[in-house]
Amino acid sequence: MNLIKESRFKEITGKFSSLKPVIIVGDAGIDKYTLGDVSRISPEAPVPVVHVQKEWEKLGLSANIGHNLHSLGVDGTLCCVIGNDLRAPRFESLLEETKLKTWGIVRDEGRPTIFKERITTNTQQICRIDYEDNYPLLPQVEDKILQRVSDFLDDHSGVILEDYAKGTLTEKVIKETIEMANDKKKLVFVDPGVTTPPKYYKGCHLLKPNLKEAKLIVESLGYTYEKKSLEEKAAILVDKLDVKKLVITLGPEGMALLDTEGDGKLEIIPTVAQEVFDVSGAGDTTISLLATSLLCGASLSEAGWIGNCGAGVVVAKKGTATVNMEELFVFYRKVLERYQ
């Protein structure tokens, strides 16, 4: 197993703070958590009664990418669409509290600011309430987002497309962002959406589907998923979508890496998480660390190990979480001790 050496880990992550800002384009909103305890069932219906103990709000969806980058010492500029509703000012204030720029925000009076509320106890989630519209952006709103991206590209190091399939990343927004970035030699890293046609992502530098998303993409490209090995599936994805690097996250099995600019062989990195409390936000942390590590000169294998360590930190936390540099290095040292 090719665990990243400590000297390289320090060298790569030590460059994070000097990296130019990263553009994040995608669906964004607010995550609210309501924590309580359950001691009885409601007399009105067979549902639990939750006695609220604590409530808090955090940046959600692609805004959590920006929060992750900030925690790692990297500036991020979020390009997203919010509504012109009562939650929009709260979203902007959360950005400011996290020291993230609001320059890339576009307001659309026709859609609500995405808001997700999770009702939980200390041991489980009771329910989730979503406020959102998933219809694609109107043409004039697409143009505003693309103008923001165009304005930012020269002064930024790369682009993350974070697709939660909530309507922001339309065919036009995805394709034109990739085209503009490629023209300026800026790398584009894509966390794909489940329902977005994969051909939209063609030409990006890195694609990071999870295993379910990889299955859907392979099948949408006309192949029978079950009859293909993981190596064959990965080869199909990099070939048909013209991507340089592929990372398939495998949940408890780790992640599979394929670098066409390396030896072209599939590499499996095992998961290093020791305690799993909540997997929400792990994908955000992974794409954040993959992108920043590659932009700082890491190989895909090195970036994969760094991303894997970051995910190991956040899954042990409650709610949509982030990882800072100290937590990342402490976790890496524990992994190093485990495998020595």
N, C-alpha and C positions, 0 to 999 in steps of 0.2 A: 504494500500500500504506500503510495507516494504522498505522504503527509507533507504539507508545505513546511520548509525549514523556518526556524524562528527568525533568522537574519532576514529572510525574504519577507516574512510576515510583517516585521517591523519596518522594513524598507518601503514596502508598498503602502501600508496604512499610514506611514509617516508622511506620505505625499498628499494625503487627503486634504489637509488644510490649505495647501497651496494650489489646489485644483480650481480652474475656472468654474463658474456656476454651471449647473446642469438644468436643462429645460425639462419639465415634466408636463406632458399633455395627456389629459384624460378626464374621466368622470370624477367629481369631487363632491364632498358633502361633510356632514357632521355625524359622528357616532355618539349617541348618548347611552350611558350605562346606568341602570337603576338596580341597586343591590338591596336585597331584603331577606327576610326569613319567612318560612311558611309553617304555620302551626295548625291550620284548619282548612277545610273545604268550604267554599261559599254556599250559603243556604239558597242563593238565587240560581245557581247552576253548578254542575260538577266540575268546578275549576278551583285551583288553589287561591287563597287570599294571601297576597304578599304585603308584609308590613315593611315599608321602606325604611332603610337605615342610612343609605347614602346615594347620591346622584352626582354624576360628573359627565362632562362633554369633552370630546377629543376630535381632532381632524380625522376624517375618514376617506376611504377610497384612495384616489391618487394623491390627495393632500397628505396622506400618511407617508407617502414616498418623500415628500418635501420635509416632513418632520423627521423621518429617518436620516435623510441627508444632513439636516441641521445637527442632529445628535452626533453625527460622525465628523462634524467640523467642515462639511461641504455646503456651499450655498446652493439653493435650488430656486428656480423661478417657475411657478405653477401657472400653466395656461389651462383654464377651465371655464365652465359656464355655470353660473348660479342664477337663481330667480331674482325677482325684485320684490321679495316678500319679507316677512318679519324675521326669518331665519338668516337672510343674507348678511345683515350687519353683524350677527353673531359669528357667522363663518369668517368674515373679514377680521373680526376682533381676535378670533382664535389664531388666525394666521399671524397677526401682529404680535400676539402673546408668545408665539413660537419663533418670532423674529424672521418670518418668511415674507417675501415681497408679495404685494397685491397687484403689481403692474399687469400681470397676464390675465386677470379676471375679466370675463365678459358677462354682462347681465342680460337675461332674456326674460321679459315680462310674461311670456307664455308658458314657462315651466317653473316648477317649484325648486327651491334649493333642496337637494337630496338630504334626507334626515332619517337615520335609522336608530331606533331605540331598542335596546336589549334589556329584558327583565330577567334578572338572575338571582340565584341564591349563592351561598358560598360553595355549593357543590355542583350546581347545574343551571342551565339556561331554561327559563320557563317559556318565554316566547320572544319574538322579535317583531317590531312594528316598523314598516317601511313607508316613507312618504317620498314618492318619486314618480316621474313620467319617463318612459323609456323610448319615446319616439325620437327619430333622428333630428339633428339640428336643422333649422331653417337655413336656406342658402346664405342670407345676409349674416347670420350668426357664424356659420362656417367661415365666411370670408374674414370676419373679425378675429377669430381664433388664429387663422392662418397668417394674418397680418402681424399678430403678436409674435408668432413663431419666427416669421421672417425678420422682424425687428431685432429679435434677441440672438439669432444664430451666430453672428460674427463674434460676439463677446462671451459665448458659452462654449463649454467643452464637448457637449454631446446632448442627446435627447433620449428621454425615456417615454415610451408610449405605454400608458397603463390603462388597459381596456377592461372595464367591468360591464361592458355591453349595456350601458344606460343611455346611449344616444349621442355622446360627445364625439366619439371616434367614428365618424362616418367614413365611407369610402373615400370621399374627397379629402377630408382632413388627414387620414392616414397616408394615402398615396402622395399627396402634395408635400406633407411634412417629410416623408422619406426622400422624396425627390430633391427638395430644397437642401436637406441635410447632406445628402450624397454629393450634390453639386459643390458644397462648401467643405467637403471632406470631413464632415462631422459624423460620428458614429451614432446609430440609432439602435436602442435596446427595447425590445417589445415583450410585454407581458400580455399575451393574447386573451381575447374574450371568447366565451363558449359559443356564442351564436354569430360572431363576426366571420364572414367568409375569409378563409385564410389567405386567399390570393391577394387580399388588400395589403398584407404585410410583406409582399415580395420585395426583395432587395434590401431588407433591414440587415444590420450587422449581426445582431443576436436575437434569437427567439427563445422564450422561456415558458413553454407550456407545462402544465402538470400532466400526469399520466392520462387523466380523463380527457383533457383538452387535446393531447397528442393523438389519442384514439379517434376523436371526432375529426381532427384535421386530416389524418391519414385516410379515413373513410370518405371524407368530402372530396378528396383528391382522386377517388375512384379505386381505392385499394381495399382489400379485405383485411381488416386489422388483425383478426385472430390467427390468420395464416402466416403472419410475418413475425420474425424475431425482432427483438428490440433494436438490434443492429440494423436490420432492414428498414424498420420504421424510421429510425433516425436518418438513414441515408435518403429515404424518400423525402423527408421534410427539408433537408438542406438542399437537395437537388431541385425539387419542384418549386420551392419558395426562394431559391437563390440567396440563402443566408450563409454567412461565413461561420457562425458559431451557433450551436444548439445546446440548450440545457433543458432536460426533462426532469422535473422534480418528481420523486417517487414516494413521497410521504415517509413512512417509517423505514423504507428501503434506501433512502438517501437521494442521490441524483445521478443522472446519466449525462455525460458530456461528450460532444463531438465537435472538434475544431478542424475545419477544412484547411485552415492556415497552419495547422500543426501536422501531426502524423496521420490524421484522418481516421484514427481508430476510436471506437467507443470506450470511454472510461467510466467506471462506476465508482462514485464516492459514497461510502456508507454514512448514514445519519450519525451525528455525534450528540444528539439531544439525549440527556439523561432523565429529565423530568418534563412531562408534557401536561400542562395545565390548560392551555388555550392556544389553538393553532391560528386564530385570526390574526392577520398582520404578518405572519411568517413569510408569505410570498412577497410582501412589500419590502421587508428587510432584505430578502434574498436578492431581488432585482436591484435594489439600491447598492448593495455591496458588490454584486457582479459588475455593474456599470462603473462604479467608482474605481474598483480594483483594475479593471481592464483599461480604463482611461489613464491610470497611473502606471501602466506598463506591465501588469501581471499577465502571465499566461492564463488560458482558460482554466487549467487545472488549479493553479494558485488562486484564481478568483473564485472558483467553485468551493475550495476549502474555506476561504474567508467568509463567503456567503453562507456556507453550511454552519460555521461557528456562530455567525450572527443569528441565524434561525434558531439554533440551539438555545440561545439566550432568551429570545422573545417568546418561545412556546412555553417557557416556564413562568411567564407572567400572565396576569389576568387582563383580558381585553386587548384591543388593538394597541400593540406595544412597539417600542423602539429600543435600539441598543446604542450605548455610547462607547467611546474608545476604550475606556477603562474596563467596562464589562466584557467587551470583545476580547481584549488581551488576556484577562483573567480566565475566561472560558477557554481560549486557545491553549493556555498553559496547562489547564486541567486535561484537555484532550492530548496534549503532548506527553504528559506524564502517564496517561492511560495506555498509550501505544508504544512507549519506549521499552 
